[in-house]
């Protein structure tokens, strides 16, 4: 589609994807002599050794087929990466020319957007979330894009990290509509399943400049395997495939992902999400009663943001007891972010906070 192609760096759009041996293979083979692999298996000291001496599929069809069922989009609109961080990085590389183009972010928000822009040499426009409610200031965002036609990517984190709240759905779509042909609106939905709300992925058909980034790290316990899913218009997916590393996912990651997104794996993941949401509400109520806590923000994610008098002192005191929290006072005045753990871990946290009080 022309209004997407015009936003892509022309030298990137003109590229041909790297053609690996697995991409070029048209038929299933018994003898693999095309990729300079070692034909012998590795030392049998670890689990699941079979197949580790062979390169994996760059975009495994078995995973893509399952993701089409999960997200309700065709294969042409799915792209798999080594975690959502790689998706973000590739989007910035594809759309932002160094020294010319830029991104727009809405602080306080996830730092990786700004990091990816810095690596690429792209500018960063900051339009803060509306204070107190931490929602998008869409008028200010649109004005910023009007003032700087070089802004090619607008990043929206929903639920937002670190404030834990969903962005207003209508506001995101309003922005995408007005920026069509001018900028891509990238919605980071890594924590969405904890909100109980539907994805914006279904709105891509009417908003071709809308991109949704998902992951299996938060909801399906695969942070260690690194799997990101980008849901986008086929033109965007085609561009990402031009510049992706030859083999984004490891053989072991593909196996673990396949198990996690099987019907049984999805059911298991959803049960865990329900447990975490229940604990989130319990912990939030308990935190609100503690003298050390000034405020606990509502959450649509698997973490809570609270405000305290001295975040550095609080985090240091709990770290000394073996409990790690995240000092976010650089982004939110007095802010401390804490993930929801098991009931036992949460009880230990609450007891430590009572003693700190």
Backbone torsions as a table, in degrees:
resi	resn	phi	psi	omega
1	UNK	NA	133.6	-171.9
2	UNK	-59.3	-38.1	-175.7
3	UNK	-73.6	-12.8	171.0
4	UNK	-90.6	-46.9	-178.9
5	UNK	-56.2	-37.4	-178.1
6	UNK	-66.3	-20.0	-179.7
7	UNK	-88.8	-21.6	-177.8
8	UNK	-75.5	143.4	173.6
9	UNK	-56.0	126.1	-174.5
10	UNK	-59.7	-34.8	-179.8
11	UNK	-69.2	-27.4	176.2
12	UNK	-75.4	-43.8	-178.9
13	UNK	-62.6	-30.4	-178.8
14	UNK	-78.8	-13.4	-178.1
15	UNK	-69.5	152.7	169.1
16	UNK	-100.9	140.9	179.3
17	UNK	-60.4	148.2	173.6
18	UNK	-59.6	129.1	-176.6
19	UNK	-101.4	95.8	-179.7
20	UNK	-79.8	169.4	179.0
21	UNK	-59.9	-36.6	-179.5
22	UNK	-70.3	-33.3	178.2
23	UNK	-68.6	-40.3	-176.0
24	UNK	-75.6	-20.7	-178.3
25	UNK	-66.5	120.7	-177.6
26	UNK	-97.1	-18.1	-178.7
27	UNK	-134.2	155.8	174.8
28	UNK	-68.6	133.5	-175.8
29	UNK	-115.8	151.4	172.2
30	UNK	-90.2	-32.3	-176.7
31	UNK	-117.8	118.7	-176.7
32	UNK	-103.2	102.7	179.5
33	UNK	-126.4	30.7	-171.6
34	UNK	-115.1	-6.3	-171.1
35	UNK	-128.7	14.7	178.6
36	UNK	56.1	38.2	178.3
37	UNK	-85.8	160.2	171.0
38	UNK	-79.7	123.2	-174.1
39	UNK	-74.0	-9.1	-176.2
40	UNK	-101.3	144.4	-180.0
41	UNK	-68.3	158.7	179.6
42	UNK	-72.1	172.6	178.0
43	UNK	-56.0	130.8	-173.1
44	UNK	-79.7	57.4	-178.8
45	UNK	-104.7	-8.3	-177.2
46	UNK	-122.7	172.6	-179.2
47	UNK	-77.3	154.5	173.3
48	UNK	49.9	59.6	-176.0
49	UNK	-78.9	-23.9	-173.6
50	UNK	-59.4	129.7	175.4
51	UNK	85.9	-0.8	-177.1
52	UNK	-72.0	-16.1	178.0
53	UNK	-85.2	0.5	-179.8
54	UNK	-113.4	145.8	175.6
55	UNK	-68.8	142.6	178.9
56	UNK	-83.6	171.6	172.1
57	UNK	-66.4	134.8	179.5
58	UNK	-61.9	-39.4	176.6
59	UNK	-132.8	85.2	-170.3
60	UNK	-54.7	118.8	-178.4
61	UNK	-57.6	-35.8	-178.8
62	UNK	-63.5	-38.5	178.5
63	UNK	-73.0	-44.0	179.9
64	UNK	-59.3	-41.3	179.9
65	UNK	-61.3	-41.4	179.8
66	UNK	-69.8	-39.2	179.7
67	UNK	-66.5	-29.6	176.2
68	UNK	-62.7	-35.8	177.8
69	UNK	-70.7	-39.7	-176.2
70	UNK	-70.2	-44.7	-174.0
71	UNK	-99.8	-9.6	176.7
72	UNK	71.8	25.7	178.1
73	UNK	-122.4	151.9	178.6
74	UNK	-70.7	163.0	-178.7
75	UNK	-54.5	-36.3	-177.2
76	UNK	-63.0	-13.1	-178.7
77	UNK	-109.2	14.7	-178.5
78	UNK	-120.8	138.4	176.8
79	UNK	-138.8	129.6	-179.1
80	UNK	-103.8	138.1	-176.6
81	UNK	-139.5	171.5	176.5
82	UNK	-78.5	76.1	-178.7
83	UNK	82.7	163.4	178.8
84	UNK	-65.6	-28.6	178.8
85	UNK	-57.4	-41.3	178.9
86	UNK	-67.9	-37.0	176.2
87	UNK	-58.6	-46.8	179.6
88	UNK	-60.9	-45.9	-178.6
89	UNK	-61.9	-44.6	-178.9
90	UNK	-66.8	-36.6	177.1
91	UNK	-62.5	-43.5	179.0
92	UNK	-64.9	-42.3	178.9
93	UNK	-62.3	-38.3	-175.6
94	UNK	-73.3	-36.4	-171.2
95	UNK	-104.8	-18.0	-173.6
96	UNK	-114.8	115.6	173.3
97	UNK	-81.2	136.3	-178.6
98	UNK	-58.9	133.3	176.7
99	UNK	76.6	0.2	-177.6
100	UNK	-126.5	-47.0	-174.7
101	UNK	-104.7	173.1	-178.4
102	UNK	-155.7	179.2	177.5
103	UNK	-123.0	163.0	173.6
104	UNK	-120.1	131.8	176.8
105	UNK	-125.4	164.3	-175.7
106	UNK	-124.4	80.2	-178.1
107	UNK	-66.3	150.3	0.2
108	UNK	-77.3	132.2	-178.2
109	UNK	-154.3	-177.0	-176.8
110	UNK	-61.8	132.4	-171.9
111	UNK	-76.2	-17.0	-173.5
112	UNK	-64.4	-29.1	179.2
113	UNK	-61.0	-47.7	-179.3
114	UNK	-67.3	-37.1	178.5
115	UNK	-62.8	-46.1	179.8
116	UNK	-61.8	-38.9	178.3
117	UNK	-65.3	-41.7	179.9
118	UNK	-62.7	-41.5	178.7
119	UNK	-62.1	-37.9	-177.6
120	UNK	-82.8	-11.9	-176.1
121	UNK	77.4	26.9	178.9
122	UNK	-96.1	150.5	179.4
123	UNK	-77.3	160.2	-179.9
124	UNK	-127.1	119.5	174.4
125	UNK	-100.6	129.1	-176.8
126	UNK	-111.2	119.6	174.6
127	UNK	-120.3	101.2	-173.6
128	UNK	-59.5	149.7	170.8
129	UNK	-62.2	154.9	179.4
130	UNK	-61.9	122.4	-176.8
131	UNK	-56.2	144.2	177.2
132	UNK	86.6	-53.4	-179.2
133	UNK	-95.9	-17.9	177.7
134	UNK	53.0	49.3	174.1
135	UNK	-111.8	166.6	-178.7
136	UNK	-66.5	135.2	170.7
137	UNK	-92.7	80.9	-170.0
138	UNK	-64.1	-35.6	178.3
139	UNK	-63.4	-43.6	179.3
140	UNK	-68.0	-36.2	178.6
141	UNK	-65.4	-44.2	179.3
142	UNK	-65.0	-40.4	178.3
143	UNK	-62.6	-38.5	178.7
144	UNK	-64.7	-40.1	177.9
145	UNK	-69.3	-34.5	175.4
146	UNK	-63.4	-39.6	-177.1
147	UNK	-74.9	-25.0	-177.7
148	UNK	-132.8	93.5	179.7
149	UNK	-64.4	-11.2	179.0
150	UNK	-76.3	-10.3	177.9
151	UNK	-70.9	115.1	-176.7
152	UNK	-106.5	-22.5	-178.3
153	UNK	-131.2	131.2	174.8
154	UNK	-115.4	115.4	-177.1
155	UNK	-95.4	129.6	178.0
156	UNK	-127.1	121.4	179.9
157	UNK	-100.7	117.8	-173.7
158	UNK	-148.5	108.3	-0.9
159	UNK	-62.5	146.6	-173.0
160	UNK	-83.0	144.2	173.5
161	UNK	-112.3	112.1	27.7
162	UNK	-108.7	2.2	-171.3
163	UNK	-80.4	-14.4	171.2
164	UNK	74.5	5.2	-176.9
165	UNK	-104.2	151.4	173.5
166	UNK	-71.3	145.8	169.6
167	UNK	-83.9	148.6	-180.0
168	UNK	-60.8	122.1	-175.0
169	UNK	-59.8	-45.2	-178.6
170	UNK	-62.6	-34.4	179.5
171	UNK	-67.2	-40.1	178.8
172	UNK	-63.6	-45.8	-179.0
173	UNK	-68.4	-36.0	175.7
174	UNK	-59.5	-44.3	-179.5
175	UNK	-66.0	-44.1	179.7
176	UNK	-60.6	-40.1	-179.8
177	UNK	-63.6	-43.1	-176.9
178	UNK	-77.3	-18.9	178.8
179	UNK	-100.8	5.8	-179.6
180	UNK	-58.2	129.1	-177.7
181	UNK	83.1	-5.2	-177.5
182	UNK	-118.0	-38.1	-178.2
183	UNK	-156.3	152.8	173.7
184	UNK	-89.4	138.3	175.4
185	UNK	-104.1	112.6	-175.6
186	UNK	-102.9	116.0	-177.7
187	UNK	-104.0	117.4	179.3
188	UNK	-87.6	107.4	-176.4
189	UNK	-109.0	33.8	-174.3
190	UNK	-59.1	-31.4	-176.1
191	UNK	-104.2	10.8	-168.3
192	UNK	-59.3	-38.4	-174.4
193	UNK	-63.5	-17.0	177.2
194	UNK	-83.0	-7.1	-177.3
195	UNK	-93.9	-21.9	-176.2
196	UNK	76.8	8.4	-178.0
197	UNK	-104.0	154.9	-179.0
198	UNK	-74.1	155.9	178.2
199	UNK	-73.1	157.7	172.5
200	UNK	-81.8	-1.6	-177.2
201	UNK	-57.6	-34.3	179.4
202	UNK	-68.0	-14.2	-179.8
203	UNK	-91.3	-2.8	-179.9
204	UNK	-62.7	-35.1	-178.3
205	UNK	-58.6	-33.4	178.9
206	UNK	-97.5	-7.4	-179.0
207	UNK	-136.9	81.3	-173.8
208	UNK	-63.0	-15.6	177.6
209	UNK	-92.3	12.2	177.2
210	UNK	-95.5	130.5	177.6
211	UNK	-125.2	134.5	178.4
212	UNK	-116.4	131.4	178.9
213	UNK	-112.3	127.1	178.2
214	UNK	-124.9	176.0	-177.7
215	UNK	-156.7	161.0	173.2
216	UNK	-101.8	3.9	-175.4
217	UNK	-69.4	-45.7	-169.8
218	UNK	-83.9	-46.1	-173.8
219	UNK	-87.7	-32.7	-171.6
220	UNK	-117.6	22.7	166.6
221	UNK	60.8	32.8	-178.2
222	UNK	-118.2	35.7	178.8
223	UNK	-58.3	-33.6	-178.1
224	UNK	-76.3	-13.2	-178.7
225	UNK	-99.4	-15.9	174.4
226	UNK	60.7	89.1	174.3
227	UNK	-137.5	117.0	174.0
228	UNK	-111.1	148.6	178.1
229	UNK	-125.6	122.2	175.7
230	UNK	-104.3	126.8	179.8
231	UNK	-111.6	120.0	-171.7
232	UNK	-160.3	172.9	173.2
233	UNK	-58.2	145.5	-179.5
234	UNK	-53.2	-33.5	178.1
235	UNK	-62.3	-40.9	179.5
236	UNK	-66.3	-45.3	178.5
237	UNK	-60.2	-41.4	177.9
238	UNK	-60.5	-39.1	178.3
239	UNK	-66.6	-43.9	179.6
240	UNK	-62.4	-36.2	179.0
241	UNK	-69.8	-24.0	176.3
242	UNK	-66.0	-33.6	-170.3
243	UNK	-114.9	5.4	-178.6
244	UNK	-72.9	154.3	171.5
245	UNK	-60.8	154.2	-174.4
246	UNK	-57.2	-39.6	-176.2
247	UNK	-133.9	82.8	-174.4
248	UNK	-63.1	-35.9	-174.8
249	UNK	-110.4	137.7	177.8
250	UNK	-77.5	164.4	177.9
251	UNK	-59.5	-44.5	-179.1
252	UNK	-67.6	-35.8	177.4
253	UNK	-63.9	-42.6	-179.9
254	UNK	-60.0	-41.0	178.3
255	UNK	-64.5	-46.4	-178.3
256	UNK	-64.9	-40.4	179.4
257	UNK	-65.2	-43.5	179.2
258	UNK	-57.4	-41.1	178.2
259	UNK	-68.0	-41.5	-176.3
260	UNK	-66.2	-31.1	-177.0
261	UNK	-103.2	10.2	170.2
262	UNK	-68.7	162.5	178.0
263	UNK	-53.5	-41.6	178.5
264	UNK	-67.6	-38.1	179.2
265	UNK	-66.5	-40.7	177.6
266	UNK	-63.2	-43.3	179.1
267	UNK	-62.1	-41.3	177.8
268	UNK	-62.4	-45.4	179.9
269	UNK	-62.1	-40.8	-179.3
270	UNK	-67.1	-35.6	176.3
271	UNK	-63.2	-42.1	179.1
272	UNK	-66.0	-38.0	177.1
273	UNK	-61.0	-44.1	178.6
274	UNK	-60.6	-40.1	179.2
275	UNK	-65.0	-41.6	-178.7
276	UNK	-67.9	-40.7	178.9
277	UNK	-62.3	-42.4	178.0
278	UNK	-62.2	-42.3	178.2
279	UNK	-67.3	-37.4	178.5
280	UNK	-57.5	-45.5	-178.8
281	UNK	-68.2	-39.2	178.5
282	UNK	-64.4	-46.2	-178.2
283	UNK	-65.8	-40.2	179.5
284	UNK	-60.7	-44.3	179.1
285	UNK	-63.2	-39.3	-179.9
286	UNK	-69.5	-40.2	179.8
287	UNK	-62.2	-37.0	-177.4
288	UNK	-63.3	-17.1	-179.0
289	UNK	-93.0	-5.3	-173.3
290	UNK	-89.7	137.4	179.9
291	UNK	-61.6	-30.5	-177.3
292	UNK	-72.6	-14.0	-174.8
293	UNK	-104.3	121.0	178.1
294	UNK	-80.0	-41.4	-175.4
295	UNK	-156.8	143.7	171.5
296	UNK	-121.5	124.2	-176.7
297	UNK	-80.2	149.2	171.8
298	UNK	-59.8	154.5	-176.4
299	UNK	-136.2	136.4	170.5
300	UNK	-111.3	15.9	-174.1
301	UNK	-125.4	-165.9	178.2
302	UNK	-101.1	26.2	177.9
303	UNK	-146.5	166.7	178.2
304	UNK	-124.7	146.6	172.6
305	UNK	-111.5	127.2	176.9
306	UNK	-126.1	163.0	174.4
307	UNK	-116.5	138.4	-179.6
308	UNK	-140.1	167.0	-175.0
309	UNK	-67.1	-42.5	-175.4
310	UNK	-136.5	85.6	-176.9
311	UNK	-57.8	-41.2	-178.0
312	UNK	-63.0	-43.6	179.4
313	UNK	-65.5	-43.5	179.8
314	UNK	-61.7	-49.2	-178.6
315	UNK	-64.1	-38.0	178.7
316	UNK	-66.1	-41.3	-179.7
317	UNK	-64.7	-41.7	-179.9
318	UNK	-74.0	-33.2	176.8
319	UNK	-61.5	-35.7	178.6
320	UNK	-64.5	-21.1	177.8
321	UNK	-98.8	7.5	178.3
322	UNK	84.4	17.1	179.7
323	UNK	-114.8	117.9	-177.1
324	UNK	-97.5	127.1	170.6
325	UNK	-119.9	174.7	-178.3
326	UNK	-116.7	116.7	175.9
327	UNK	-73.6	114.0	179.7
328	UNK	-116.0	26.2	-177.5
329	UNK	-68.0	-18.1	175.6
330	UNK	-69.7	-22.0	-179.6
331	UNK	-105.2	-36.7	-178.6
332	UNK	-128.7	127.7	-179.6
333	UNK	-56.6	118.0	-179.5
334	UNK	74.4	12.2	-171.5
335	UNK	-77.2	135.6	171.7
336	UNK	-133.8	131.0	179.4
337	UNK	-106.4	134.9	177.6
338	UNK	-133.8	133.8	177.8
339	UNK	-79.8	153.3	176.5
340	UNK	-87.2	121.6	-179.8
341	UNK	-100.9	-156.4	174.2
342	UNK	-72.3	163.4	177.3
343	UNK	-54.2	-38.3	-179.6
344	UNK	-67.1	-42.4	177.8
345	UNK	-64.7	-40.7	-180.0
346	UNK	-66.4	-38.4	176.9
347	UNK	-63.2	-40.5	178.6
348	UNK	-63.5	-41.1	177.1
349	UNK	-60.9	-49.5	-176.9
350	UNK	-62.8	-38.9	178.1
351	UNK	-64.8	-42.2	179.0
352	UNK	-63.9	-38.6	179.0
353	UNK	-68.5	-35.2	176.4
354	UNK	-62.2	-44.2	-179.7
355	UNK	-68.2	-32.3	179.2
356	UNK	-69.3	-33.7	-173.2
357	UNK	-33.2	NA	NA
